[in-house]
Amino acid sequence: MIAAANKKLVQQVYTDSANRSGTTFLDNLAEDATWIVTGQYSWSHEFKGRDAINNGLMGHFRSFFAVRPRTVAFNFIAEGDYVVVEARGDNVTKAGLRYDNQYCMVWRIENGKIKEIKEYCDSALVERVLGPFPAERKLAAAV
């Protein structure tokens, strides 16, 4: 039953994203959550804490778009505390560039709260369209 409830929560997060809202995500994000951007590029980092995720990582990401970014999920696999999602962005930046990244996201839900997100994506697309992640934002997220 835990896997089914976790899957339902993550599905609702992506339903909100497809509709360009974000209430389910923030309402269910643990204060001490971690978002890990994998890889070895400028965006790679462990964003620790609700503020670092919402205002650091996601705040910077959202700044590139005139409307709230949209990500549509098409596959969910759930087992225990983990939900793995395949998804694709559907976005245009303020500069008019398409940003339709493909994602594999590994979510860990603990006691009904989002505790950890591990993001795998096309890092070359991120840096080509959005540019490098500002070092000062990483430092602020580490505090």
N, C-alpha and C positions, 0 to 999 in steps of 0.2 A: 504493500500500500504506500510506503514511503516514496518509492520510485515514481508511482503514478501521480502522487501529489506534487512532487518536485517537477515532473514533466509538465503538469498543468500550469504551475507557476511560471516556468520558463516560456511555455507557449503563450501565456498571457502577456509576458514582457514583449515578445515579438509581435503579437497582435497590436499592442500599443504602438510599437515602433512602425509597423506597417501603416498605422493611422496617424503617425507623426505626433504621438503623445508619449509621455514617459512616466506616468504616475505609478504604475505597478512596479517598475524598476526601483525608483527611489523609495517607495513605501516599504519595499522588502529587502533593501540593501542593508546589511549589518553595518554597524558603526565601525567595526574593525575589519571590514572586507578588504580583499586584495584583488587587484586587476593586474594580471601579468601579460604584458605585450611581449611575445616571444621574438626571438631572432637576434640579429646583431646589426641593427640599424638605429638611427637616432631616436626612434619612438620606443625602442625596446627598454622596458623598465618595469619595476614592480611598484605600482601605485597603491599605497597602503592607507586605508581609511576612507570613509565615506566622502570627506571633503576633497581629498586628493583625487579620488575617482571622478566625482561629479564636477568639481570646479577646475581641477588640474587637467587631467586627461580629456574628459568629455567636454569641459568648457572650452579648451583649445580646439578640439575637433569641431564642435558646433560653431565656432567662430568663422569657419570657412563657408557656411551655408546661410542663405537668406531665410530658409524655412528649416524646421527641425529635421535632421537627417532621418532617412527611412531605410530600414533593413528588413528584408523579407526572408523568413526561414522556410525551408522546404523539407527538412528531415530532422527528426528528433529521436534520439536513442537514450533511454533512461535505465539506470541500474543503481540501486542504493541511493547514495547521496549525490550521484553524478548524473548530469544531463549533457549530452553532446549534441550540438546543433550545427547543421550546414545552413548557411545563409548567404544572401547576396544583397549588396547595397543597391539603391536606386536613387541616385543623387546627382545634382548639378551644383557646382560651387558658385560663389558670388562672381567669380571670374569667368563663368560660363563653361567650365571644364566638367566632363562627365567623371563621376567618382562612383563606380559600380564595383567595389571590391568584393571578392569572394572570401568567405570566412568559414573556419571551423572553430567553434567556441566550446570550451569545456567548462561547464558550470558546476560548482559544488554548493549544494544547499545544506545548511545545518539548522535544525530546529525551525524549519520554515523560512529561514532568512538566507539571502544570497551571501555566501561567505567568501567565495573565490571564483574568479573568471580567468581563464587562460585563453588568449586570443592568438589564432594562427591566421595569417592573411598574406596577400600579395604585397610584400614590403616595398618592392620597386614601384608599384603603383602609388603607394602612400607617399613616398618621397618625391616622385615625379609630379603628382598633382597637388599635394598639400605642403611639400617641402619638409625640411628637417624639423624635428621637435625642439623647441627652445630649451636650452640647458637651464635657464633660470626657472622655468616652470618645473623641471625635474627637481631642482633644489628646493623649491617651495613645497613640492609634493612630499619631499623627504622629511620635512619638519613635523 
